[in-house]
Amino acid sequence: MLATLAGVGALAACQDRGAPDAPAAFDYTLLDGVPRHSAGLHGQVVLVNFWATSCAICVREMPRFVATHRQFGPRGLQTLAVAVREDPPALVSSFAQSRGLPFGVAIDNTGAIATAFGGVRGTPTSLLLDRSGRIVWRHEGEPDFDALHLRLAALLGAPGPLTA
């Protein structure tokens, strides 16, 4: 219990300075063509990962995001993978399909999604939103998935994380 509470306290400490408390509203379209609005994410714990098919770290970590989504999705986690605007849509679609990504994938073709999150300096960049829509964690580079799982368990009110 104490470790969970410490994990919750560490959430805010992990947020980058200058990052907004909550992303600005944004529209996005999933690869399946379904248009969405960020308001639909409110009330949920959301893991957002900005990535690129040309980013070796992004490609290497994607199976860990899949495992994380499969582990915590049943507990209420929503995951959104946002390909950066430089990524060719056909390549993003092929990547998502060939790897069976089980979560929403969008292409930030205008940069509006990255802007809504206070800007993204590079890939990979991952963010975690709590149920009130606040950014409680932001990480550039490959995350420590064990630490991420502890954060998710605390936010979801779920038992401790399983290994992925």
C-alpha positions, -999 to 999 in steps of 0.1 A, spaced: 0 0 0 28 24 9 46 17 -24 13 24 -43 9 57 -25 45 66 -32 39 58 -68 9 81 -69 30 109 -53 57 104 -79 32 108 -107 33 146 -106 70 147 -101 76 129 -134 58 156 -154 80 179 -174 81 215 -165 63 237 -189 40 208 -200 3 217 -197 -17 203 -168 -41 189 -194 -38 187 -232 -58 212 -252 -88 197 -270 -79 180 -302 -95 160 -330 -80 129 -344 -89 101 -368 -80 65 -361 -65 43 -389 -99 27 -393 -112 61 -404 -133 68 -373 -130 105 -363 -127 111 -326 -124 141 -302 -102 142 -271 -133 148 -250 -141 111 -255 -111 102 -234 -122 122 -203 -129 100 -174 -105 73 -184 -68 66 -177 -51 71 -210 -16 62 -222 -5 82 -252 26 72 -271 41 95 -298 62 73 -321 75 69 -357 81 38 -379 116 52 -385 124 53 -348 143 22 -338 135 27 -301 98 31 -310 97 -1 -330 116 -20 -302 93 -8 -274 60 -13 -293 56 -49 -282 59 -37 -246 31 -12 -252 10 -39 -266 16 -61 -236 9 -31 -213 -24 -25 -231 -34 -61 -229 -26 -63 -192 -43 -30 -181 -69 -26 -208 -94 -49 -190 -89 -26 -159 -98 5 -179 -67 17 -196 -71 34 -230 -40 35 -252 -35 58 -281 -4 55 -304 2 87 -323 24 85 -353 43 117 -360 34 137 -391 66 128 -409 55 92 -410 39 81 -443 3 69 -436 7 37 -456 37 27 -436 20 35 -403 -11 14 -414 11 -15 -425 31 -14 -393 -1 -14 -371 -17 -42 -391 13 -64 -393 19 -62 -356 -18 -64 -347 -18 -33 -325 -48 -38 -302 -53 -1 -295 -61 31 -313 -36 44 -338 -37 79 -352 -14 99 -374 -7 135 -363 -5 147 -399 -8 184 -389 11 183 -356 -21 194 -338 -21 164 -314 16 171 -304 8 207 -299 -22 199 -277 2 180 -254 26 210 -251 48 199 -280 67 167 -286 105 172 -291 112 137 -303 101 101 -304 93 82 -285 74 104 -261 49 89 -238 23 106 -216 -2 93 -190 -35 111 -183 -55 105 -152 -93 102 -151 -97 140 -149 -77 145 -180 -45 158 -164 -11 149 -177 4 131 -147 35 116 -164 56 125 -194 86 106 -206 109 110 -235 127 79 -247 120 43 -238 102 41 -205 109 19 -176 79 -4 -181 80 -18 -145 77 18 -132 50 26 -157 30 -4 -146 32 8 -110 18 41 -121 -10 25 -141 -19 2 -112 -21 33 -89 -42 53 -113 -65 24 -121 -70 14 -85 -60 -20 -95 -38 -46 -78 -1 -45 -84 12 -49 -119 19 -82 -135 50 -87 -156 47 -80 -193 
